[in-house]
Amino acid sequence: MAHIPLENRTVWITGASSGIGRSMAQKLIQSGNRLIITARNETALTALKQSAPDQVEVVVADIADSNSIAHMRESLRALTDHIDTVILNAGTCEYLDVSNYDTDLVERVIQVNLLGMSRCIQASLELLKSSSKHPHIVGVSSAAALTGLPRAEAYGASKAAVVSFLESLGLDLNRYGVDVSIIYPGFVETPLTDRNDFSMPFLMDVDTAVSLMIEGIEKRKIKITFPRRLIWSLKLMAALPEKLRFRAGLSMVRNTG
Ligand SMILES: NC(=O)c1ccc[n+]([C@@H]2O[C@H](COP(=O)([O-])OP(=O)(O)OC[C@H]3O[C@@H](n4cnc5c(N)ncnc54)[C@H](OP(=O)(O)O)[C@@H]3O)[C@@H](O)[C@H]2O)c1
């Protein structure tokens, strides 16, 4: 299996102001990469840059805004003539309450998780094609993409769409020598999951999760999944006959009385 170290590369990472993205950025700084970091929170990004000012550049952007494509493209071009790895990690999670149905919520989540990812690809694709170091797009989906789960109408749909989107992209970019990998994390301790008010099986600390992500990225795995026990449970559920799968899903619906 291929092994291309995530070292001494020019890496653009989105969602680097918090959680998985920030921890990933910190690890990639330690391994000698040149980083361009993106999110909306300029203060958090600047603090990260200050930890390694010669290695890190900041591009502040709201990927939910369609104007961000031109802004990000121009900002990236001003900083570099190529990008070796793009890590599309920025994302948001909101759960739908069907008793207070809200399409605006669905739109907010899709805007960031799916359309935001597409905007980032549009902004960086030419720079990726200019890489001489076997360029790589890495997109963060979720274990929630594996089967329909309660209250995940927006989040689950956005992450399942990300899988389909990246699978197609991997096929179409192959002729340009650009690899595409998809990450399916289970529950990872971050500000995003700190908000959850339900029990999270096999919750993983962020450093362990990021180490597994880097290991998979270096092996150029097409799909990077963890933790194993959660992924197998969800894959098993997805493989059940429809009625059994429905019943398993129903058992997760909480009784809000
Ligand atoms: N934690 C988990 O259990 C888990 C599980 C599966 C998948 N994931 C996925 O992993 C990724 C990272 O999540 P996390 O847990 O690290 O969450 P987090 O701590 O909330 O971080 C989310 C990051 O995305 C950025 N972001 C959100 N909206 C943005 C926007 N409109 N424009 C630009 N950046 C935006 C945030 O930055 P700003 O707020 O500064 O913009 C932040 O840096 C997400 O895609 C998430 O869906 C997480």
The ligand as a MOL file (V3000), in Angstrom:
LIG
                    3D

  0  0  0     0  0            999 V3000
M  V30 BEGIN CTAB
M  V30 COUNTS 48 52 0 0 0
M  V30 BEGIN ATOM
M  V30 1 N -16.6210 15.6720 16.6040 0
M  V30 2 C -17.2120 14.6190 16.0800 0
M  V30 3 O -17.6540 13.6920 16.7970 0
M  V30 4 C -17.3410 14.4690 14.5950 0
M  V30 5 C -17.8210 13.2400 14.1020 0
M  V30 6 C -17.9640 13.0810 12.7260 0
M  V30 7 C -17.6100 14.0990 11.8700 0
M  V30 8 N -17.1540 15.2930 12.3910 0 CHG=1
M  V30 9 C -16.8130 16.3480 11.4500 0
M  V30 10 O -15.5060 16.7970 11.7090 0
M  V30 11 C -15.3860 18.1490 11.2870 0
M  V30 12 C -14.7870 18.9810 12.4150 0
M  V30 13 O -15.7090 18.9540 13.4900 0
M  V30 14 P -15.2950 19.2540 15.0020 0
M  V30 15 O -15.8990 18.1870 15.8090 0
M  V30 16 O -13.8470 19.5470 15.1120 0 CHG=-1
M  V30 17 O -16.1820 20.5610 15.2640 0
M  V30 18 P -15.8200 22.0320 15.7720 0
M  V30 19 O -14.8860 21.9840 16.9260 0
M  V30 20 O -17.1380 22.7060 15.9350 0
M  V30 21 O -15.0490 22.6560 14.5270 0
M  V30 22 C -15.7270 22.9850 13.3450 0
M  V30 23 C -14.7850 23.8370 12.5140 0
M  V30 24 O -15.4720 24.1830 11.2900 0
M  V30 25 C -15.3910 25.5890 11.1160 0
M  V30 26 N -16.5680 26.1030 10.4340 0
M  V30 27 C -17.8630 25.9140 10.7620 0
M  V30 28 N -18.6620 26.6410 9.9780 0
M  V30 29 C -17.8330 27.3090 9.1190 0
M  V30 30 C -18.0590 28.2430 8.0860 0
M  V30 31 N -19.2990 28.6530 7.7440 0
M  V30 32 N -17.0070 28.7410 7.4160 0
M  V30 33 C -15.7490 28.3590 7.7580 0
M  V30 34 N -15.4690 27.4840 8.7290 0
M  V30 35 C -16.5160 26.9770 9.4150 0
M  V30 36 C -15.3050 26.1400 12.5370 0
M  V30 37 O -14.6630 27.4050 12.5320 0
M  V30 38 P -15.3400 28.8340 12.7920 0
M  V30 39 O -16.4790 28.6340 13.7370 0
M  V30 40 O -14.2080 29.6430 13.3190 0
M  V30 41 O -15.7780 29.2780 11.4280 0
M  V30 42 C -14.4080 25.1250 13.2130 0
M  V30 43 O -13.0590 25.4290 12.9670 0
M  V30 44 C -16.7960 18.5850 10.8650 0
M  V30 45 O -16.9300 18.4660 9.4820 0
M  V30 46 C -17.6820 17.5810 11.5640 0
M  V30 47 O -18.9260 17.4150 10.9250 0
M  V30 48 C -17.0230 15.4990 13.7300 0
M  V30 END ATOM
M  V30 BEGIN BOND
M  V30 1 1 1 2
M  V30 2 2 2 3
M  V30 3 1 2 4
M  V30 4 1 4 5
M  V30 5 2 4 48
M  V30 6 2 5 6
M  V30 7 1 6 7
M  V30 8 2 7 8
M  V30 9 1 8 9
M  V30 10 1 8 48
M  V30 11 1 9 10
M  V30 12 1 9 46
M  V30 13 1 10 11
M  V30 14 1 11 12
M  V30 15 1 11 44
M  V30 16 1 12 13
M  V30 17 1 13 14
M  V30 18 2 14 15
M  V30 19 1 14 16
M  V30 20 1 14 17
M  V30 21 1 17 18
M  V30 22 2 18 19
M  V30 23 1 18 20
M  V30 24 1 18 21
M  V30 25 1 21 22
M  V30 26 1 22 23
M  V30 27 1 23 24
M  V30 28 1 23 42
M  V30 29 1 24 25
M  V30 30 1 25 26
M  V30 31 1 25 36
M  V30 32 1 26 27
M  V30 33 1 26 35
M  V30 34 2 27 28
M  V30 35 1 28 29
M  V30 36 1 29 30
M  V30 37 2 29 35
M  V30 38 1 30 31
M  V30 39 2 30 32
M  V30 40 1 32 33
M  V30 41 2 33 34
M  V30 42 1 34 35
M  V30 43 1 36 37
M  V30 44 1 36 42
M  V30 45 1 37 38
M  V30 46 2 38 39
M  V30 47 1 38 40
M  V30 48 1 38 41
M  V30 49 1 42 43
M  V30 50 1 44 45
M  V30 51 1 44 46
M  V30 52 1 46 47
M  V30 END BOND
M  V30 END CTAB
M  END
